[in-house]
Amino acid sequence: MSTAITDSKKHPGFNIPGRVINLDQARVRHGDNADHMVRMLAVGDPLADAVIVEMDALGKEGRRILNAGFADGLESLTDRPPAITALLQQLETMPAWVDPDMLGRGEVAALSISPFWYGLCAISSALVHTYASPAIARLLTQTGRLTTMAPRRLAETGMWARQATMPGGLLRGAPGYQATVQVRLLHARMRSSALKHGWDAAEWGVPISQVDVARTWLDFTLTPFRALTALGIELTQVEQNSLYQYWHYIAYLLGLEDDSFYRDVTDHDSAQELRHLLDLTIGPPDENSRALTAAMVGALANLLASAPQPLMPHAGFVDLIHGMLRRTVGDDRADQLGIPVSSAAPFLVMIALANSEARRWQTFTPQSAAQALQENTAARMAENRSASIPGGPTYQQHAQTGTVGG
């Protein structure tokens, strides 16, 4: 078992939050990146945090200005409050490394995957790895409404991911662009609220710090595609490069302000190095992690079993999800998260072989790959059109009202 550092938790130039463990071990493997990570635990998102303060001061008019800026750009505004202006200037400054044609195509790696397998593997594995962080899990369980919140969180996460990865979805004013920035502002609101209500920053660092956002970013790049690989759906090196290039821009829009966390991540191997650093230096999943995981599995199984002509009953989907997650995260981490052994495990081997063969034929020629991409993109668009969340997603509600529903 790893041992936490036992010194005074001080280091020249910065404090080391109590959540940090194995720092000496991390320094051996990751060098200066380990100490950089610790420093980033104290950093939130200054631009978005300032907008929260300004939006609260300006009230309804401030929210109107903010949402008009998201939809139509800074140039459309006659009134330009300073914090809102600064955020819009950052958002509308397209980094030189962004390929506009790439944004027009969308995130083709994800779009090339069957919506069924992506929906089963990607969002669930992403959320489970996010929940494995005790710091993030602690923040998310503060509402105490896990059973009712889990279906909504699952739906909102899926809706945002679909909008953000669609062709043209991240162009200025497009649905994915607006949703991504709204998620960023919701993070800032949660950070502000937690700090006002006794969040122990000395122990946990700033809530939703740069480190936590980097972890979440990995949970929509490395984590879901590792889950898909476990079920036989693998990306080529070129597809991996394309995936991370696209998500670099999402990281920028989400407020990951420091390039060292993501710009050097170009494939699964380099992403794994970053995830190793983040996983090594935080404690194992706790009771909050396990509660969130169980609620998410139940919500996903309910969703799949309630579809027209479901492939199996609710209990079968629960067992399948458990098996997929154990195959993805490994038995030790699955045990820590309270994910039981699944009777579906032997069948997952056969599913992986079948998916691998299907993927091979799908990508056998440029024509077959293009056809699969077109069909899967059309299916995702249909999902977007049919998706409905009562009252709209929480991140959209917050942008419109300045509050988070209770």
Helices and strands as residue ranges (DSSP letters): E 10-11, E 14-15, H 23-30, H 32-40, H 46-58, H 60-72, G 74-76, H 82-92, H 100-105, H 108-111, H 115-117, I 118-122, H 123-131, H 134-140, G 141-143, H 146-165, H 175-196, H 201-204, H 210-218, H 222-230, H 237-253, G 259-261, H 268-280, H 287-305, H 314-329, H 331-336, H 345-362, H 366-386, H 394-401
